[in-house]
């Protein structure tokens, strides 16, 4: 078990609020991390993406670091900069 998994496991055991909110927070983190990964793999900076989306670098930073409340239309604009589309799966 890596250090992060060990920390999460131990924290869940002692902190009920952490356990209760973990899944939702982790999903938001994964979305932001995925968006950042797509941008970095494309070789674009936050400034370049912001220019393409007609917004500011700080908005791109918020998208990548605080994706918990991102609009679907914003996700679609972000993806279109890279020639990609958003797919949503409900399980």
N, CA, C and O atoms as CSV, one atom per row, in Angstrom:
chain,resi,resn,atom,element,x,y,z
A,1,UNK,N,N,0.864,-1.177,0.000
A,1,UNK,CA,C,0.000,0.000,0.000
A,1,UNK,C,C,0.906,1.234,0.000
A,1,UNK,O,O,1.822,1.345,0.815
A,2,UNK,N,N,0.634,2.166,-0.932
A,2,UNK,CA,C,1.468,3.365,-0.959
A,2,UNK,C,C,1.096,4.320,0.174
A,2,UNK,O,O,0.090,4.129,0.857
A,3,UNK,N,N,1.913,5.338,0.360
A,3,UNK,CA,C,1.714,6.266,1.478
A,3,UNK,C,C,0.361,6.966,1.430
A,3,UNK,O,O,-0.285,7.138,2.464
A,4,UNK,N,N,-0.070,7.371,0.239
A,4,UNK,CA,C,-1.354,8.065,0.128
A,4,UNK,C,C,-2.500,7.144,0.523
A,4,UNK,O,O,-3.374,7.537,1.295
A,5,UNK,N,N,-2.501,5.933,0.002
A,5,UNK,CA,C,-3.566,4.985,0.342
A,5,UNK,C,C,-3.568,4.676,1.832
A,5,UNK,O,O,-4.629,4.543,2.443
A,6,UNK,N,N,-2.391,4.564,2.410
A,6,UNK,CA,C,-2.282,4.299,3.843
A,6,UNK,C,C,-2.853,5.465,4.645
A,6,UNK,O,O,-3.590,5.263,5.610
A,7,UNK,N,N,-2.508,6.688,4.238
A,7,UNK,CA,C,-3.022,7.878,4.924
A,7,UNK,C,C,-4.543,7.923,4.844
A,7,UNK,O,O,-5.215,8.153,5.850
A,8,UNK,N,N,-5.081,7.705,3.660
A,8,UNK,CA,C,-6.537,7.759,3.466
A,8,UNK,C,C,-7.220,6.705,4.324
A,8,UNK,O,O,-8.225,6.989,4.975
A,9,UNK,N,N,-6.685,5.499,4.328
A,9,UNK,CA,C,-7.265,4.417,5.112
A,9,UNK,C,C,-7.273,4.750,6.605
A,9,UNK,O,O,-8.279,4.563,7.289
A,10,UNK,N,N,-6.151,5.241,7.092
A,10,UNK,CA,C,-6.064,5.587,8.513
A,10,UNK,C,C,-6.957,6.772,8.864
A,10,UNK,O,O,-7.583,6.791,9.923
A,11,UNK,N,N,-7.013,7.751,7.979
A,11,UNK,CA,C,-7.848,8.933,8.239
A,11,UNK,C,C,-9.327,8.558,8.255
A,11,UNK,O,O,-10.086,9.074,9.075
A,12,UNK,N,N,-9.740,7.672,7.364
A,12,UNK,CA,C,-11.133,7.227,7.328
A,12,UNK,C,C,-11.521,6.531,8.632
A,12,UNK,O,O,-12.651,6.663,9.101
A,13,UNK,N,N,-10.584,5.793,9.208
A,13,UNK,CA,C,-10.856,5.067,10.456
A,13,UNK,C,C,-11.114,6.010,11.619
A,13,UNK,O,O,-11.916,5.696,12.499
A,14,UNK,N,N,-10.447,7.166,11.638
A,14,UNK,CA,C,-10.560,8.045,12.804
A,14,UNK,C,C,-11.397,9.296,12.579
A,14,UNK,O,O,-11.652,10.036,13.529
A,15,UNK,N,N,-11.838,9.557,11.333
A,15,UNK,CA,C,-12.527,10.808,11.043
A,15,UNK,C,C,-13.774,10.536,10.207
A,15,UNK,O,O,-13.703,10.380,8.988
A,16,UNK,N,N,-14.916,10.483,10.891
A,16,UNK,CA,C,-16.175,10.191,10.210
A,16,UNK,C,C,-16.544,11.207,9.143
A,16,UNK,O,O,-17.049,10.834,8.084
A,17,UNK,N,N,-16.301,12.484,9.405
A,17,UNK,CA,C,-16.619,13.523,8.423
A,17,UNK,C,C,-15.761,13.361,7.161
A,17,UNK,O,O,-16.251,13.528,6.045
A,18,UNK,N,N,-14.499,13.041,7.348
A,18,UNK,CA,C,-13.606,12.796,6.213
A,18,UNK,C,C,-14.138,11.642,5.375
A,18,UNK,O,O,-14.185,11.723,4.148
A,19,UNK,N,N,-14.538,10.569,6.048
A,19,UNK,CA,C,-15.066,9.389,5.363
A,19,UNK,C,C,-16.330,9.741,4.591
A,19,UNK,O,O,-16.497,9.338,3.440
A,20,UNK,N,N,-17.215,10.491,5.229
A,20,UNK,CA,C,-18.489,10.860,4.626
A,20,UNK,C,C,-18.308,11.692,3.358
A,20,UNK,O,O,-19.050,11.509,2.393
A,21,UNK,N,N,-17.340,12.598,3.347
A,21,UNK,CA,C,-17.159,13.513,2.229
A,21,UNK,C,C,-16.068,13.098,1.255
A,21,UNK,O,O,-15.840,13.775,0.253
A,22,UNK,N,N,-15.387,11.986,1.542
A,22,UNK,CA,C,-14.235,11.591,0.736
A,22,UNK,C,C,-14.589,11.325,-0.717
A,22,UNK,O,O,-13.938,11.860,-1.614
A,23,UNK,N,N,-15.595,10.517,-0.965
A,23,UNK,CA,C,-15.917,10.108,-2.336
A,23,UNK,C,C,-16.211,11.310,-3.224
A,23,UNK,O,O,-15.702,11.401,-4.342
A,24,UNK,N,N,-17.023,12.224,-2.733
A,24,UNK,CA,C,-17.372,13.411,-3.517
A,24,UNK,C,C,-16.133,14.276,-3.790
A,24,UNK,O,O,-15.918,14.726,-4.916
A,25,UNK,N,N,-15.345,14.497,-2.776
A,25,UNK,CA,C,-14.133,15.297,-2.944
A,25,UNK,C,C,-13.136,14.641,-3.861
A,25,UNK,O,O,-12.476,15.316,-4.651
A,26,UNK,N,N,-13.018,13.335,-3.768
A,26,UNK,CA,C,-12.077,12.619,-4.620
A,26,UNK,C,C,-12.497,12.685,-6.077
A,26,UNK,O,O,-11.648,12.821,-6.958
A,27,UNK,N,N,-13.797,12.592,-6.346
A,27,UNK,CA,C,-14.276,12.683,-7.724
A,27,UNK,C,C,-13.957,14.054,-8.320
A,27,UNK,O,O,-13.530,14.145,-9.471
A,28,UNK,N,N,-14.160,15.113,-7.548
A,28,UNK,CA,C,-13.834,16.463,-8.020
A,28,UNK,C,C,-12.343,16.580,-8.291
A,28,UNK,O,O,-11.929,17.176,-9.285
A,29,UNK,N,N,-11.537,16.008,-7.399
A,29,UNK,CA,C,-10.091,16.031,-7.596
A,29,UNK,C,C,-9.714,15.318,-8.885
A,29,UNK,O,O,-8.881,15.811,-9.647
A,30,UNK,N,N,-10.322,14.157,-9.138
A,30,UNK,CA,C,-10.003,13.389,-10.338
A,30,UNK,C,C,-10.353,14.171,-11.600
A,30,UNK,O,O,-9.602,14.126,-12.575
A,31,UNK,N,N,-11.458,14.875,-11.601
A,31,UNK,CA,C,-11.848,15.666,-12.770
A,31,UNK,C,C,-10.796,16.741,-13.033
A,31,UNK,O,O,-10.322,16.892,-14.159
A,32,UNK,N,N,-10.439,17.476,-12.001
A,32,UNK,CA,C,-9.434,18.527,-12.158
A,32,UNK,C,C,-8.095,17.978,-12.613
A,32,UNK,O,O,-7.436,18.561,-13.474
A,33,UNK,N,N,-7.691,16.842,-12.025
A,33,UNK,CA,C,-6.414,16.223,-12.393
A,33,UNK,C,C,-6.442,15.758,-13.841
A,33,UNK,O,O,-5.443,15.885,-14.550
A,34,UNK,N,N,-7.565,15.225,-14.287
A,34,UNK,CA,C,-7.700,14.786,-15.673
A,34,UNK,C,C,-7.605,15.972,-16.632
A,34,UNK,O,O,-6.941,15.885,-17.665
A,35,UNK,N,N,-8.264,17.073,-16.295
A,35,UNK,CA,C,-8.211,18.257,-17.150
A,35,UNK,C,C,-6.789,18.796,-17.246
A,35,UNK,O,O,-6.328,19.175,-18.323
A,36,UNK,N,N,-6.107,18.825,-16.122
A,36,UNK,CA,C,-4.718,19.290,-16.114
A,36,UNK,C,C,-3.839,18.364,-16.954
A,36,UNK,O,O,-2.978,18.827,-17.702
A,37,UNK,N,N,-4.056,17.071,-16.830
A,37,UNK,CA,C,-3.278,16.094,-17.594
A,37,UNK,C,C,-3.475,16.295,-19.092
A,37,UNK,O,O,-2.508,16.260,-19.854
A,38,UNK,N,N,-4.711,16.503,-19.518
A,38,UNK,CA,C,-4.993,16.734,-20.940
A,38,UNK,C,C,-4.254,17.976,-21.424
A,38,UNK,O,O,-3.653,17.971,-22.498
A,39,UNK,N,N,-4.305,19.039,-20.624
A,39,UNK,CA,C,-3.626,20.281,-21.009
A,39,UNK,C,C,-2.122,20.067,-21.104
A,39,UNK,O,O,-1.498,20.470,-22.086
A,40,UNK,N,N,-1.539,19.439,-20.096
A,40,UNK,CA,C,-0.094,19.238,-20.086
A,40,UNK,C,C,0.357,18.327,-21.230
A,40,UNK,O,O,1.396,18.574,-21.843
A,41,UNK,N,N,-0.406,17.289,-21.518
A,41,UNK,CA,C,-0.059,16.387,-22.617
A,41,UNK,C,C,-0.130,17.089,-23.969
A,41,UNK,O,O,0.569,16.709,-24.908
A,42,UNK,N,N,-0.974,18.111,-24.064
A,42,UNK,CA,C,-1.091,18.860,-25.316
A,42,UNK,C,C,0.054,19.858,-25.488
A,42,UNK,O,O,0.295,20.368,-26.582
A,43,UNK,N,N,0.754,20.126,-24.379
A,43,UNK,CA,C,1.855,21.086,-24.437
A,43,UNK,C,C,1.413,22.530,-24.296
A,43,UNK,O,O,2.213,23.443,-24.502
A,44,UNK,N,N,0.145,22.755,-23.947
A,44,UNK,CA,C,-0.356,24.121,-23.793
A,44,UNK,C,C,-0.221,24.589,-22.353
A,44,UNK,O,O,-0.301,23.794,-21.416
A,45,UNK,N,N,-0.016,25.872,-22.194
A,45,UNK,CA,C,0.013,26.473,-20.858
A,45,UNK,C,C,-1.402,26.868,-20.464
A,45,UNK,O,O,-2.310,26.887,-21.296
A,46,UNK,N,N,-1.576,27.181,-19.193
A,46,UNK,CA,C,-2.879,27.687,-18.744
A,46,UNK,C,C,-3.222,28.976,-19.484
A,46,UNK,O,O,-4.382,29.209,-19.825
A,47,UNK,N,N,-2.224,29.806,-19.729
A,47,UNK,CA,C,-2.454,31.066,-20.444
A,47,UNK,C,C,-2.981,30.818,-21.858
A,47,UNK,O,O,-3.890,31.508,-22.320
A,48,UNK,N,N,-2.404,29.831,-22.534
A,48,UNK,CA,C,-2.841,29.523,-23.898
A,48,UNK,C,C,-4.263,28.973,-23.927
A,48,UNK,O,O,-5.054,29.326,-24.802
A,49,UNK,N,N,-4.581,28.115,-22.976
A,49,UNK,CA,C,-5.942,27.574,-22.898
A,49,UNK,C,C,-6.920,28.698,-22.588
A,49,UNK,O,O,-7.997,28.769,-23.179
A,50,UNK,N,N,-6.548,29.573,-21.666
A,50,UNK,CA,C,-7.410,30.705,-21.313
A,50,UNK,C,C,-7.690,31.574,-22.528
A,50,UNK,O,O,-8.820,32.021,-22.729
A,51,UNK,N,N,-6.673,31.812,-23.334
A,51,UNK,CA,C,-6.856,32.630,-24.534
A,51,UNK,C,C,-7.844,31.971,-25.491
A,51,UNK,O,O,-8.711,32.637,-26.055
A,52,UNK,N,N,-7.707,30.660,-25.669
A,52,UNK,CA,C,-8.622,29.919,-26.550
A,52,UNK,C,C,-10.057,29.940,-26.029
A,52,UNK,O,O,-11.009,29.955,-26.809
A,53,UNK,N,N,-10.203,29.939,-24.700
A,53,UNK,CA,C,-11.535,29.927,-24.092
A,53,UNK,C,C,-12.064,31.332,-23.823
A,53,UNK,O,O,-13.165,31.489,-23.295
A,54,UNK,N,N,-11.294,32.348,-24.180
A,54,UNK,CA,C,-11.682,33.750,-23.962
A,54,UNK,C,C,-11.933,34.029,-22.484
A,54,UNK,O,O,-12.958,34.591,-22.097
A,55,UNK,N,N,-10.961,33.616,-21.674
A,55,UNK,CA,C,-11.043,33.837,-20.240
A,55,UNK,C,C,-9.647,34.143,-19.711
A,55,UNK,O,O,-8.728,34.402,-20.489
A,56,UNK,N,N,-9.488,34.113,-18.397
A,56,UNK,CA,C,-8.201,34.423,-17.772
A,56,UNK,C,C,-7.513,33.153,-17.292
A,56,UNK,O,O,-8.156,32.125,-17.084
A,57,UNK,N,N,-6.197,33.237,-17.119
A,57,UNK,CA,C,-5.407,32.119,-16.606
A,57,UNK,C,C,-5.937,31.667,-15.247
A,57,UNK,O,O,-5.967,30.470,-14.962
A,58,UNK,N,N,-6.349,32.603,-14.419
A,58,UNK,CA,C,-6.847,32.251,-13.084
A,58,UNK,C,C,-8.092,31.365,-13.181
A,58,UNK,O,O,-8.312,30.515,-12.318
A,59,UNK,N,N,-8.901,31.554,-14.214
A,59,UNK,CA,C,-10.086,30.710,-14.399
A,59,UNK,C,C,-9.676,29.281,-14.746
A,59,UNK,O,O,-10.304,28.326,-14.287
A,60,UNK,N,N,-8.635,29.130,-15.547
A,60,UNK,CA,C,-8.152,27.790,-15.900
A,60,UNK,C,C,-7.561,27.115,-14.666
A,60,UNK,O,O,-7.761,25.919,-14.451
A,61,UNK,N,N,-6.842,27.875,-13.867
A,61,UNK,CA,C,-6.293,27.335,-12.625
A,61,UNK,C,C,-7.413,26.842,-11.709
A,61,UNK,O,O,-7.309,25.766,-11.120
A,62,UNK,N,N,-8.476,27.624,-11.591
A,62,UNK,CA,C,-9.625,27.213,-10.758
A,62,UNK,C,C,-10.256,25.940,-11.303
A,62,UNK,O,O,-10.630,25.049,-10.540
A,63,UNK,N,N,-10.374,25.858,-12.630
A,63,UNK,CA,C,-10.962,24.665,-13.246
A,63,UNK,C,C,-10.133,23.434,-12.886
A,63,UNK,O,O,-10.682,22.395,-12.521
A,64,UNK,N,N,-8.824,23.555,-12.988
A,64,UNK,CA,C,-7.946,22.412,-12.732
A,64,UNK,C,C,-7.829,22.070,-11.250
A,64,UNK,O,O,-7.643,20.907,-10.894
A,65,UNK,N,N,-7.935,23.064,-10.397
A,65,UNK,CA,C,-7.699,22.834,-8.969
A,65,UNK,C,C,-8.961,22.766,-8.110
A,65,UNK,O,O,-8.908,22.319,-6.964
A,66,UNK,N,N,-10.088,23.205,-8.654
A,66,UNK,CA,C,-11.343,23.213,-7.886
A,66,UNK,C,C,-12.499,22.838,-8.802
A,66,UNK,O,O,-13.422,23.626,-9.006
A,67,UNK,N,N,-12.442,21.646,-9.345
A,67,UNK,CA,C,-13.422,21.215,-10.344
A,67,UNK,C,C,-14.726,20.724,-9.729
A,67,UNK,O,O,-15.585,20.203,-10.441
A,68,UNK,N,N,-14.888,20.883,-8.418
A,68,UNK,CA,C,-16.068,20.311,-7.774
A,68,UNK,C,C,-17.379,20.970,-8.199
A,68,UNK,O,O,-18.442,20.377,-8.019
A,69,UNK,N,N,-17.331,22.161,-8.750
A,69,UNK,CA,C,-18.559,22.870,-9.115
A,69,UNK,C,C,-18.481,23.399,-10.549
A,69,UNK,O,O,-18.979,24.487,-10.841
A,70,UNK,N,N,-17.863,22.636,-11.430
A,70,UNK,CA,C,-17.677,23.087,-12.806
A,70,UNK,C,C,-18.937,22.820,-13.628
A,70,UNK,O,O,-19.566,21.769,-13.498
A,71,UNK,N,N,-19.289,23.770,-14.460
A,71,UNK,CA,C,-20.453,23.619,-15.335
A,71,UNK,C,C,-20.107,22.693,-16.505
A,71,UNK,O,O,-18.965,22.651,-16.964
A,72,UNK,N,N,-21.096,21.966,-16.969
A,72,UNK,CA,C,-20.904,21.097,-18.119
A,72,UNK,C,C,-20.481,21.916,-19.337
A,72,UNK,O,O,-19.633,21.473,-20.112
A,73,UNK,N,N,-21.053,23.086,-19.511
A,73,UNK,CA,C,-20.692,23.924,-20.663
A,73,UNK,C,C,-19.222,24.337,-20.603
A,73,UNK,O,O,-18.569,24.453,-21.640
A,74,UNK,N,N,-18.702,24.557,-19.402
A,74,UNK,CA,C,-17.287,24.899,-19.242
A,74,UNK,C,C,-16.412,23.697,-19.577
A,74,UNK,O,O,-15.382,23.842,-20.235
A,75,UNK,N,N,-16.815,22.521,-19.129
A,75,UNK,CA,C,-16.084,21.306,-19.479
A,75,UNK,C,C,-16.042,21.112,-20.993
A,75,UNK,O,O,-15.009,20.745,-21.552
A,76,UNK,N,N,-17.164,21.359,-21.642
A,76,UNK,CA,C,-17.230,21.202,-23.092
A,76,UNK,C,C,-16.306,22.192,-23.798
A,76,UNK,O,O,-15.631,21.831,-24.761
A,77,UNK,N,N,-16.273,23.444,-23.321
A,77,UNK,CA,C,-15.367,24.441,-23.903
A,77,UNK,C,C,-13.915,24.031,-23.706
A,77,UNK,O,O,-13.103,24.128,-24.626
A,78,UNK,N,N,-13.596,23.572,-22.504
A,78,UNK,CA,C,-12.231,23.135,-22.195
A,78,UNK,C,C,-11.844,22.001,-23.143
A,78,UNK,O,O,-10.778,22.046,-23.757
A,79,UNK,N,N,-12.686,21.004,-23.266
A,79,UNK,CA,C,-12.395,19.851,-24.122
A,79,UNK,C,C,-12.247,20.262,-25.581
A,79,UNK,O,O,-11.403,19.720,-26.295
A,80,UNK,N,N,-13.055,21.210,-26.030
A,80,UNK,CA,C,-13.012,21.614,-27.432
A,80,UNK,C,C,-11.685,22.270,-27.805
A,80,UNK,O,O,-11.267,22.209,-28.961
A,81,UNK,N,N,-11.021,22.895,-26.836
A,81,UNK,CA,C,-9.701,23.485,-27.087
A,81,UNK,C,C,-8.733,22.402,-27.569
A,81,UNK,O,O,-7.825,22.681,-28.351
A,82,UNK,N,N,-8.929,21.176,-27.105
A,82,UNK,CA,C,-8.041,20.072,-27.431
A,82,UNK,C,C,-8.622,19.138,-28.488
A,82,UNK,O,O,-8.076,18.068,-28.754
A,83,UNK,N,N,-9.736,19.557,-29.088
A,83,UNK,CA,C,-10.381,18.732,-30.106
A,83,UNK,C,C,-11.022,17.490,-29.528
A,83,UNK,O,O,-11.128,16.466,-30.202
A,84,UNK,N,N,-11.449,17.579,-28.280
A,84,UNK,CA,C,-12.049,16.427,-27.597
A,84,UNK,C,C,-13.501,16.722,-27.235
A,84,UNK,O,O,-13.947,17.867,-27.294
A,85,UNK,N,N,-14.222,15.688,-26.864
A,85,UNK,CA,C,-15.609,15.794,-26.418
A,85,UNK,C,C,-15.717,15.192,-25.024
A,85,UNK,O,O,-14.908,14.350,-24.634
A,86,UNK,N,N,-16.720,15.630,-24.285
A,86,UNK,CA,C,-16.993,15.119,-22.950
A,86,UNK,C,C,-17.984,13.967,-23.053
A,86,UNK,O,O,-18.980,14.063,-23.771
A,87,UNK,N,N,-17.714,12.878,-22.339
A,87,UNK,CA,C,-18.656,11.762,-22.225
A,87,UNK,C,C,-19.018,11.619,-20.758
A,87,UNK,O,O,-18.155,11.680,-19.883
A,88,UNK,N,N,-20.303,11.430,-20.501
A,88,UNK,CA,C,-20.778,11.247,-19.132
A,88,UNK,C,C,-21.405,9.877,-19.019
A,88,UNK,O,O,-22.239,9.486,-19.836
A,89,UNK,N,N,-20.991,9.151,-17.993
A,89,UNK,CA,C,-21.540,7.814,-17.753
A,89,UNK,C,C,-22.196,7.827,-16.373
A,89,UNK,O,O,-21.584,8.233,-15.385
A,90,UNK,N,N,-23.435,7.383,-16.323
A,90,UNK,CA,C,-24.133,7.249,-15.056
A,90,UNK,C,C,-24.170,5.761,-14.726
A,90,UNK,O,O,-24.655,4.940,-15.504
A,91,UNK,N,N,-23.638,5.441,-13.540
A,91,UNK,CA,C,-23.572,4.028,-13.144
A,91,UNK,C,C,-24.457,3.786,-11.951
A,91,UNK,O,O,-24.541,2.659,-11.463
